């Protein structure tokens, strides 16, 4: 979902909590969304216990939940939220670094790099130690598994 689509969807008076990253970037992102007219009902850093997020979601009954905790933490939490919560229509967005980008923690790649679909390479150049395993080793492992499944099933 592109940023304009996201703003349109959550601008429909949907209730949005934001969970991820840490201060001051989290607060910057909340301010960014509120300036766009988005109804942010709750926010918390990405370092709480899973039960705390579940309790908060039960309390606020959101329409959309934005998680920005990194892989695989946000995906594990999203699965718990989906199985725990009563609102089966709730949308859960695993946004990765989106909260950090909007909050000003990490720079986005220049537009020409994003249009070339190479933002991952830009991020790798900025944080090689943290992202090398995910982007280089992980992608090769994934492609190898696809080949094995496709041709040696």
C-alpha positions as CSV (number, residue, x, y, z in Angstrom):
1,X,0.0,0.0,0.0
2,X,1.5,3.3,-1.0
3,X,1.6,6.3,1.4
4,X,-1.3,8.2,-0.3
5,X,-3.5,5.1,-0.2
6,X,-2.7,4.6,3.5
7,X,-3.6,8.2,4.3
8,X,-6.9,7.8,2.4
9,X,-7.9,4.5,4.1
10,X,-7.0,5.5,7.6
11,X,-8.4,9.0,7.0
12,X,-11.9,7.4,6.9
13,X,-12.2,8.1,10.6
14,X,-10.6,4.8,11.4
15,X,-9.0,4.4,14.8
16,X,-5.2,3.7,14.6
17,X,-2.7,2.7,17.3
18,X,1.0,2.8,16.4
19,X,3.3,0.4,18.1
20,X,7.0,0.4,17.4
21,X,10.4,2.1,17.5
22,X,11.1,4.5,20.5
23,X,11.1,8.1,21.5
24,X,11.5,10.6,20.0
25,X,10.8,9.0,16.6
26,X,7.6,7.4,17.7
27,X,6.2,10.8,18.9
28,X,7.4,12.4,15.6
29,X,5.4,9.8,13.6
30,X,2.3,10.3,15.8
31,X,2.5,14.1,15.2
32,X,3.0,13.4,11.4
33,X,-0.2,11.3,11.2
34,X,-2.2,13.7,13.3
35,X,-1.2,16.6,11.0
36,X,-2.7,14.5,8.2
37,X,-5.9,14.2,10.1
38,X,-5.5,10.6,11.1
39,X,-7.1,9.6,14.4
40,X,-4.2,8.1,16.4
41,X,-5.8,6.5,19.5
42,X,-2.8,5.0,21.1
43,X,1.0,4.6,20.7
44,X,3.7,2.7,22.5
45,X,7.3,1.8,21.9
46,X,8.2,-1.5,20.3
47,X,9.8,-3.0,23.3
48,X,6.8,-4.0,25.5
49,X,5.7,-7.6,26.2
50,X,3.2,-9.0,23.7
51,X,0.5,-9.2,26.4
52,X,0.7,-5.4,26.9
53,X,-0.1,-4.8,23.3
54,X,-3.0,-7.2,23.4
55,X,-4.4,-5.5,26.5
56,X,-4.1,-2.1,24.8
57,X,-5.8,-3.3,21.6
58,X,-8.6,-4.8,23.7
59,X,-9.0,-1.4,25.4
60,X,-9.0,0.8,22.3
61,X,-10.7,-1.5,19.7
62,X,-8.9,-0.1,16.7
63,X,-9.8,-0.5,13.1
64,X,-6.2,-0.5,11.9
65,X,-3.0,-1.4,13.8
66,X,0.4,-0.2,12.6
67,X,3.3,-2.3,13.8
68,X,6.9,-1.2,13.2
69,X,9.1,-3.5,15.3
70,X,11.1,-5.3,12.6
71,X,11.0,-8.9,11.5
72,X,10.0,-11.3,12.8
73,X,8.7,-9.6,16.0
74,X,5.9,-7.7,14.3
75,X,4.7,-10.7,12.3
76,X,4.6,-12.9,15.5
77,X,2.7,-10.1,17.3
78,X,0.3,-9.6,14.3
79,X,-0.6,-13.3,14.4
80,X,-1.3,-13.1,18.2
81,X,-3.4,-10.0,17.7
82,X,-5.4,-11.7,15.0
83,X,-6.1,-14.8,17.1
84,X,-6.6,-12.9,20.3
85,X,-8.9,-10.0,19.3
86,X,-12.6,-10.2,18.7
87,X,-12.6,-7.7,15.8
88,X,-12.2,-9.9,12.8
89,X,-12.3,-6.9,10.4
90,X,-9.2,-5.3,12.0
91,X,-6.4,-4.5,9.5
92,X,-2.9,-5.1,10.8
93,X,0.0,-3.5,8.9
94,X,3.5,-4.8,9.6
95,X,5.3,-1.7,8.5
96,X,8.9,-2.5,9.3
97,X,10.8,0.7,9.4
98,X,8.0,3.0,8.3
99,X,7.6,4.5,11.8
100,X,11.4,5.2,11.8
101,X,11.2,6.8,8.3
102,X,8.3,9.0,9.1
103,X,9.7,9.9,12.5
104,X,13.0,11.0,10.9
105,X,15.2,8.3,12.4
106,X,16.4,7.0,9.1
107,X,16.6,8.8,5.8
108,X,14.7,7.5,2.8
109,X,16.5,6.7,-0.4
110,X,16.5,9.4,-3.0
111,X,13.5,9.3,-5.3
112,X,15.4,7.9,-8.3
113,X,16.7,5.0,-6.2
114,X,13.1,4.3,-4.9
115,X,11.8,4.4,-8.5
116,X,14.4,1.9,-9.5
117,X,13.2,-0.4,-6.7
118,X,16.6,-0.3,-5.1
119,X,15.8,1.2,-1.7
120,X,17.0,-2.0,-0.1
121,X,20.5,-1.4,-1.5
122,X,20.5,2.2,-0.2
123,X,19.5,0.9,3.3
124,X,22.2,-1.8,3.1
125,X,24.8,0.9,2.4
126,X,23.7,2.8,5.4
127,X,23.5,-0.2,7.8
128,X,25.6,-3.0,6.4
129,X,26.3,-4.7,9.8
130,X,22.6,-4.9,10.7
131,X,21.1,-5.6,7.2
132,X,23.6,-7.8,5.4
133,X,22.3,-11.1,6.8
134,X,18.7,-10.1,6.0
135,X,19.2,-8.7,2.5
136,X,22.1,-10.7,1.1
137,X,22.2,-14.1,3.0
138,X,18.4,-14.2,3.6
139,X,17.4,-13.5,0.0
140,X,19.8,-16.1,-1.4
141,X,18.5,-18.7,1.1
142,X,14.9,-17.8,0.0
143,X,15.7,-18.1,-3.7
144,X,17.5,-21.4,-3.1
145,X,14.4,-22.8,-1.3
146,X,12.1,-21.6,-4.2
147,X,14.3,-23.5,-6.7
148,X,14.3,-26.6,-4.5
149,X,10.5,-26.6,-4.2
150,X,9.9,-25.8,-7.9
151,X,12.3,-28.3,-9.4
152,X,12.9,-31.0,-6.8
153,X,9.6,-31.3,-5.1
